[in-house]
Amino acid sequence: MSAASAAAGAAAAGKRRYWIYLLLFLLAAINTADRSALSVAARPIADEFGISTVQMGYLFSSVLWAYLFCLIPAGMLADRLGTRAVNAGGIILWSAATALTGGAWSFTSVLASRVVMGVGEATTWPAAGRVIREWAPAGERGFAAAVFNTGSYAGPALGALLIAWLMSVAGWRMAFFGAGAVGIVWVLAWLTWFRAPEQAGFLGAGERVLILRERGGGSTGRWRRRPVSWPCCSRRAFGAPASPRAAPSIRSNCS
């Protein structure tokens, strides 16, 4: 199937799968916005709890401590339990940790909430990658991945503005409560609408067939590479023609 015919088939099948891409965009945005909220509220938190510059550095990096150790186990959980459960559980955990930051009473309590946040946030990228593999047709996976990754930049850019505004009108504690609440709203939408393509009731029949047909496919683009014959490459490197006894496909690739 040519790239043009594949694109035409995808357009005719419908675009309701784009709602899943939007949910992934919002997931990445909430993840990074919650993670960066501390940088906006660092000064009032440091003043209230007497946190030093070094201690604040520990708080900033503590999310990544847990993230580092939990990322691979999170991917294994996504394989075992499925993306619906893992994404929901992850955002519930880190949203709770974000809200609990608003109830912190000391440096240690903020540190603990940040570590828990890192555990929850580690689920996002492995599970989202699997969602893209399950939902995006082969010729559209780059686009789906770009939509998802764009959320990781939109989160800090827009989240910082929201956190700063909430702090200005209600204080830093309410800003963290509000940030945590956003994640709970997302998970309600996720659990309501997200299913595997085989089970998603909002998909049309043509779009479902397209997704399932191309789930195991590779690139459908015009720049798809031909298979490489390494014996052929070595012959070309030294200026030798392909052997006449080689298979026709190998002789073709050597030309």
matplotlib code that plots the C-alpha trace (Angstrom):
import matplotlib.pyplot as plt

x = [0.0, 1.4, 1.7, -1.1, -3.5, -2.7, -3.4, -6.6, -7.8, -7.0, -9.0, -12.0, -11.9, -12.3, -10.3, -11.9, -8.6, -7.3, -9.2, -6.8, -3.9, -5.4, -5.6, -2.0, -1.1, -2.9, -1.3, 2.2, 1.3, -0.1, 2.9, 5.4, 3.3, 3.0, 6.7, 7.6, 5.1, 7.8, 10.0, 7.3, 6.5, 10.1, 10.5, 7.4, 8.0, 11.7, 10.7, 8.0, 10.1, 13.5, 14.8, 18.3, 19.5, 21.1, 18.0, 15.9, 18.2, 17.4, 13.7, 14.0, 16.0, 14.1, 11.4, 14.0, 15.5, 12.2, 11.7, 15.1, 14.4, 10.8, 10.8, 11.7, 9.3, 6.6, 7.1, 6.9, 3.6, 2.2, 3.0, 1.4, -1.6, -2.4, -2.2, -5.6, -4.9, -1.2, -1.9, -4.8, -2.9, 0.1, -1.7, -3.8, -0.6, 1.3, -1.8, -2.3, 1.4, 1.0, -2.0, -0.2, 2.6, 0.1, -0.4, 3.3, 4.6, 8.4, 11.3, 10.9, 7.3, 7.8, 10.7, 8.5, 5.7, 8.2, 9.5, 6.0, 5.3, 8.3, 7.0, 3.7, 5.1, 7.4, 4.4, 3.6, 6.2, 6.2, 2.4, 1.9, 4.4, 2.3, -0.9, 0.6, 1.6, -1.9, -3.9, -1.9, -1.9, 1.6, 1.9, 0.7, 2.8, 5.3, 2.5, 0.9, 4.3, 4.8, 1.4, 2.2, 5.7, 4.4, 2.4, 5.7, 6.6, 3.2, 2.9, 5.7, 5.0, 1.3, 1.4, 3.8, 1.3, -1.6, 0.4, 1.6, -1.9, -3.3, -0.5, -1.3, -5.0, -5.0, -1.5, 1.0, -0.9, -4.1, -1.9, -0.8, -4.3, -5.6, -2.8, -3.6, -7.3, -6.5, -5.0, -8.1, -10.3, -8.1, -8.3, -12.1, -12.1, -9.5, -11.4, -14.7, -13.5, -10.3, -10.4, -8.4, -9.3, -11.1, -13.5, -13.8, -17.4, -16.8, -14.8, -16.4, -16.1, -13.8, -11.4, -11.3, -10.3, -7.6, -6.1, -6.1, -4.9, -1.8, -1.0, 1.8, 2.9, 6.1, 6.6, 4.3, 6.1, 7.8, 11.3, 11.0, 14.4, 15.1, 16.6, 20.4, 22.6, 25.9, 27.8, 26.6, 27.9, 31.3, 31.5, 30.5, 33.0, 35.9, 34.6, 33.6, 30.4, 27.7, 28.2, 26.2, 25.2, 23.6, 19.8, 18.1, 17.0, 20.6, 21.8, 19.1, 20.1, 23.8, 22.9]
y = [0.0, 3.4, 6.3, 8.2, 5.3, 4.7, 8.3, 8.2, 5.1, 6.6, 9.8, 7.8, 5.6, 8.6, 10.5, 9.6, 8.0, 11.6, 11.9, 9.3, 11.4, 14.4, 12.4, 11.5, 15.1, 16.2, 13.3, 14.5, 18.1, 17.3, 15.1, 17.9, 20.7, 19.0, 18.2, 21.8, 23.3, 23.3, 25.6, 28.2, 27.9, 27.4, 30.8, 30.8, 27.1, 27.8, 30.8, 28.9, 25.8, 27.4, 25.3, 26.0, 26.2, 22.8, 21.3, 22.8, 21.2, 17.8, 18.6, 19.4, 16.2, 13.8, 13.2, 11.9, 9.6, 7.6, 8.1, 6.5, 3.4, 3.0, 3.6, 0.1, -1.6, 0.7, -0.5, -4.1, -3.2, -1.7, -4.9, -7.0, -5.0, -2.9, 0.8, 1.7, 0.6, 1.7, 5.2, 5.6, 4.3, 6.4, 9.7, 9.0, 8.4, 11.5, 13.7, 12.7, 13.4, 16.8, 17.6, 16.3, 18.8, 21.5, 20.0, 19.7, 20.8, 20.4, 19.7, 16.0, 15.9, 17.8, 15.4, 12.4, 13.7, 14.5, 10.9, 9.5, 11.8, 10.4, 6.8, 7.7, 9.8, 7.0, 5.2, 7.9, 7.3, 3.5, 3.3, 6.0, 4.4, 1.2, 3.2, 4.7, 1.2, -0.1, 2.9, 4.6, 3.2, 2.4, 5.5, 7.8, 6.8, 9.6, 12.1, 10.5, 10.4, 14.1, 15.1, 13.2, 14.7, 18.2, 17.9, 17.6, 21.1, 22.6, 21.4, 23.5, 26.5, 26.7, 25.0, 27.6, 30.4, 28.5, 27.8, 31.3, 32.7, 30.3, 31.3, 35.0, 34.5, 31.7, 30.9, 28.2, 25.4, 25.9, 25.9, 22.4, 21.3, 22.7, 21.0, 17.7, 18.1, 18.5, 15.0, 13.5, 15.1, 13.6, 10.1, 10.3, 11.1, 8.3, 5.6, 6.7, 6.7, 4.7, 1.1, -1.0, -0.4, -3.7, -2.6, 1.2, 1.9, 5.4, 4.0, 3.5, 0.1, 1.4, 3.1, 0.1, -2.1, 0.4, 0.5, -3.3, -4.0, -1.7, -2.5, -4.8, -2.8, -0.9, 2.3, 3.1, 6.2, 6.8, 6.7, 3.1, 1.5, -1.6, -4.5, -4.3, -7.1, -6.9, -9.2, -6.8, -3.8, -5.3, -6.0, -2.5, -1.0, -2.8, -2.2, -5.8, -6.7, -8.8, -12.5, -13.9, -16.8, -14.3, -14.3, -11.8, -9.6, -9.3, -8.4, -5.8, -4.2, -4.2, -2.1]
z = [0.0, -1.0, 1.4, -0.4, -0.3, 3.3, 4.2, 2.2, 4.0, 7.4, 6.6, 5.4, 8.6, 10.9, 13.5, 16.8, 17.9, 18.2, 21.4, 22.8, 21.6, 23.3, 26.6, 26.2, 25.6, 28.8, 30.7, 29.8, 30.5, 34.0, 34.8, 34.1, 35.4, 38.8, 38.9, 38.2, 40.7, 43.4, 41.4, 41.3, 45.0, 46.2, 47.9, 50.2, 51.1, 51.9, 54.0, 55.9, 56.8, 56.9, 54.0, 52.9, 49.3, 49.5, 51.0, 48.2, 45.7, 47.4, 47.0, 43.3, 42.5, 44.8, 42.2, 39.8, 42.5, 42.6, 38.8, 38.0, 40.0, 39.1, 35.4, 34.3, 36.8, 35.6, 32.0, 33.2, 35.1, 31.9, 30.0, 32.8, 33.9, 30.8, 30.1, 31.4, 35.0, 35.1, 33.8, 36.2, 39.2, 38.4, 38.1, 41.2, 43.1, 42.0, 42.2, 45.8, 46.5, 44.8, 47.0, 50.1, 49.4, 50.1, 53.6, 54.3, 57.7, 57.3, 55.0, 55.5, 54.7, 51.4, 50.6, 51.2, 49.0, 46.2, 46.3, 46.1, 43.2, 41.4, 41.8, 40.3, 37.5, 36.4, 34.9, 32.3, 29.5, 29.5, 29.5, 27.0, 24.6, 24.8, 24.2, 21.0, 19.9, 20.5, 19.1, 16.4, 12.8, 11.6, 9.4, 12.2, 15.2, 14.8, 14.9, 18.0, 19.8, 18.9, 20.3, 23.5, 23.9, 23.2, 26.4, 28.4, 27.2, 27.5, 31.1, 32.6, 30.2, 31.1, 34.5, 35.9, 34.9, 36.6, 39.8, 40.0, 39.6, 42.3, 44.6, 44.1, 45.0, 47.5, 48.7, 47.8, 49.7, 47.7, 44.5, 45.2, 46.2, 42.8, 40.9, 42.5, 41.7, 38.0, 37.8, 39.4, 36.7, 34.1, 35.5, 35.6, 31.9, 31.3, 33.1, 31.4, 27.8, 27.5, 26.4, 24.1, 20.4, 20.3, 23.1, 22.6, 21.9, 20.4, 17.5, 14.1, 12.5, 9.7, 12.1, 14.4, 11.4, 10.4, 13.8, 14.3, 10.7, 11.1, 14.8, 13.8, 10.8, 10.1, 8.2, 5.3, 4.2, 1.0, 2.6, 3.9, 3.5, 1.5, 3.5, 3.7, 2.6, 4.5, 2.1, -0.7, 1.2, 1.7, -2.0, -2.9, -0.5, -2.3, -5.8, -6.5, -8.3, -6.8, -7.3, -10.2, -7.9, -5.4, -5.1, -7.4, -4.4, -3.2, -6.7, -6.9, -3.6, -4.8, -7.8]

ax = plt.figure().add_subplot(projection="3d")
ax.plot(x, y, z, "-o")
ax.set_aspect("equal")
plt.show()
